[in-house]
Amino acid sequence: MIAARDLRLTYADAASAVHAVDGVSLEVRECESVGILGPSGSGKSSLLYLLAGLKRPTSGEVSFRDRPYGPMGPEELAGLRLRSFGFIFQNPFLIAYLTGIENVRAGGDGDGARLLEELGVGHCRDRFPWQMSAGERQRVAIARAVVHRPSVIFADEPTASLDRPNAGLAMECLMRVAAGGTLFVVTHDETILRGTARVVRMEAGRLAGG
């Protein structure tokens, strides 16, 4: 499904170099859920962005269904992300002047109303983001990320801004609507990864296990 080979991402200036990702290889199968766990600065978000094609590696290669990202131009790679990937971030990034259902529909074609109901936020259909709680906004963002039925969902610290009850609810909702697709969840909180099939740990830009 997604394969990474000896991935490296280095940020360098005249004085120093930071190896955000340092020689990571990883293979993830269709419909597998994977948690990427590690402390701040371990490289877990950088690895996610490389796997999602949001960043280009300094060296190494990522491929999706045997199609390497390297030869793709910016437009082709953007098209792949638009068609096949869904993204959830710590900040929901809802559009302030759109209602809940309008925000979901901005993510693509699909049954947005049904998704909102399934995620327990059907009552937010006609509300604007400022009229929702933090947990409601995040669940609307989950609906937006999956409405076009992506093959892969990338979630970067999706519960970091939520309290424990809302974090648990958001992850439960995410795991449910992501069923049938591949899911990556980056977090520093191991407790939210209980439902994932596999957990890999990042330390200083490298995989420590998994």
N, C-alpha and C positions, 0 to 999 in steps of 0.2 A: 504493500500500500504506500507507505512513506518510508524511505530508506535514506539514512545519512551516512556518509563515508568520510571519516577523518576530518570533521568540520573544525575550522578555526576561524575565530573572529577577533582581530587585534585592533585596538585603538592606540595609535602612536602619535607622539609629538617629538619635538627636538630633544626633549630630556628623558622620556621614558616610553615604555610600551605596556599596555594592559591587555592581557590575554583573557578576554571575556569568555570565550569558548576555546578550549585548548585540546583539540584532537578527539572529538566525540564521534563515535559511530553508534548507530541505533537503527533497528528495524521494527516497524509497527505494522501489524496485520489489519486487514479489513475488520471493522466493527470492534476493535479493541479499545478499551479505555485505559489511558495512561496518565498517572500523576507524576509531575516533575517537581520534586521537593528539594528545598534548600534554603539556607539563610539569605538575607539581603547581600547582594554582591557576589553570589555564587555562580552566576551566569545562567540561571534557569530561564529568565525572561529572554535573554539574548538567544538562547538555544531555540525557544519557541518561535521567535521572529525569523530565525533562519529556516526552521522547518516549514513555516507558513509562507516563505518567500517575501516577507516584509523587509528583510535585510539580505544583502549579498555577503557570502562568506569571504574572508580573506583567502582561504584555500579550502579544498574539500568540495563535496558535492551533495546535493539533496535531490531526490527524485520522487515523483508522485506517479504511482502505477507505471513504473519503468520509464517515465518521461523526466529527464534531468532538467533542473531549472536553469543551469548554466547557459545553455545555448538560447534560452528564451529572451527576447527583447522585453522592455518594460511593458508594452501594450499586451503582449501575449501572456506575460506573467500576471498582469492585472486582471486579464480575462479569466485566467485559471482561478484566481482567488475569488472573483465575482461569482463564477458558476459553481465552484466545488467546495469553497470554504466558508465557514461562518466564524465570526470573532466576537468575543465577550471580554471586556476589560474591567478593571477595578472601578473606574468611573463609567456609568452607563452611557454617557454621551448621547442622551436623548435630545431630539431637536425641540427647543423650548416652545416654539409656536405651533407644534403639531400635537394632536391628541394621542392617546395611547395606541389606538388602532392605526392612526396615520403613521406613527413612528414604526410600528411593526410592518406596515405595507411598504415603507421606504426600504425595507430589507429585501423585498422581492415579492413575487407572486406566491400565493398560498392562502390557506384558510387562517388568517390572522385572528379572527374572532374566536375560532375554536381553540387556538393555542392559548389565548389570554384566559379563556375559561379553564383550560386544562392546568394552567399554571396558577390558578386561584386569583387572578387579577382581572376577571371579566368586568368587574365594576369600574375598572380604570379605562375602559374603552373610550369614553368621551371626556376623560380628564386630561388636563395638561400636566407636564412633569412636575410643576411646582405645587400641584394639588395631590401628589402622591408621596408616600413615605419612601425612605431609602430602599427598603426591601421590595416595595412595589415597583419602583423604577428599575431595579436590577432584574426583576422577573419580566418586565416589559422588554428590557434589553435582550434577555434570553430568547423571548419569542421572536424578536426581530432577527436574531442571529440564525435561527433555525427555520424560519418561515419558508425559505426557498429549498428546504430539504438538502442541505449541504452534505457532501460525503465526509467532510472532516470539520470538527468544531475545535477551535483554539480558544481556551479561556485563560487569561492572564490575571491571577489574583482576583477571581470573580467575587469573592466574599470578604475581601480585606476591609471594606468600609462598612460592613454590616455587623450587628451584634450577633451573639451566638444563636439565638432562636431563628433569626432571619437568615443567617449564614447556612444553617442546616436545611431550612426550607428551600433556599435558592439552589443548593446543591442537589437536594432531592428532586426538585423540578428539572434541573439541568440533566441529571442522569436519566430521568424518565423520557424527556423529549429527544435526547441524543441517542436513545436505543435504536439500533439498526445502522448507526454511523460510527465513525472513529472519533474519539474524544481525547484531547490533551488538556490537562488542568495543571497550571503552574501555581504553586502556593508555598508558603512557609509553615502552614498549619496542617499537620499530618491528619488531624481528626476529620477533615472534610473529604479525605481520600478513601474512606472505608469501603465505598462501593466500587472503586476502580479495580480493573483486572490486574494491573501492574503498577508499581511505584519505582521510579528511578530517582537517585539522589545525586545532586550536583554539589561539588566542593571545589572551589578555586578554578572553575571553568571546566572541570572534568567530571565524568560519571564515576560516582563512588560505589555504585552497586545497582541492582535491579534486574 
